[in-house]
Amino acid sequence: MCLLTPTVKSTVELRDGVHTTGIVRTHPQGADDDRLWVTFTVANGEVTYRLPSTTDRRSLDDGDRLAVVYRPDRPDTVTAERDIGGTRLFGSSGVATVGLGLMTSAAVELRQERRRRVRTRNGAEPSGSAG
């Protein structure tokens, strides 16, 4: 969860940003990575910026229209409107947390069961030697 905090924070701070519609770009000129980019209009004209790595690429193709939100003072801080607040990240983190909790609970239960078995075995054996 600690590793996700900066990404979650950046999408949360966009909650009150400027909402607009952009065009998805999969490989804009000069891009050498596999991340998605979005072109949209700001007060100074048209800009193209990289979307966060958390944006789901499976449902997006080059040229698709996408609702985005950006910071008016820093349009390069942009994200898909559907990702605002890190909902998907919080959901994934929540599932991971529940899974980790279940694993911890199971480990504690197994350890307690092992201790019960040892106590039962030790109590069932004769404690002294016949003399």
C-alpha positions, 0 to 999 in steps of 0.5 A: 500500500505504501508504494501506491500512495503517491499515485493515489494521492495524485488522483485524489488531488485531481478530484476538483480539477478541470474536466474535459474530453481528450483523445487517447494516443497510444504512440505519440511522436517521440514516445518510446514507452507503452503507456497511454497518452491523451491529447486535450485542449487547455487555455493555451492550446492543445497539449499531449501528456502521459496518463498514469500507469494505473490507467486501464489500457485494455479498454482504450485504443488510439483515437478513443475519446476519454473523459479526463481531469487535469490540474489547471496550474499543471495540465501535465498532471492528468488522469482519466476521470474514471480513475479519480480518487484511486478507486481502482487502486483502493479496491485492489489494495482492499482485496490484497489487504483482505487476502493478507488478513486471511493468510495471517489469520490462517497462519495464527490458527495453524500455529495454535493448532500445532501447540494444542497437538503438542500439549495433548501429546505431552499430556497423554504420555506417561510422565515418569518411568516405572521403577 
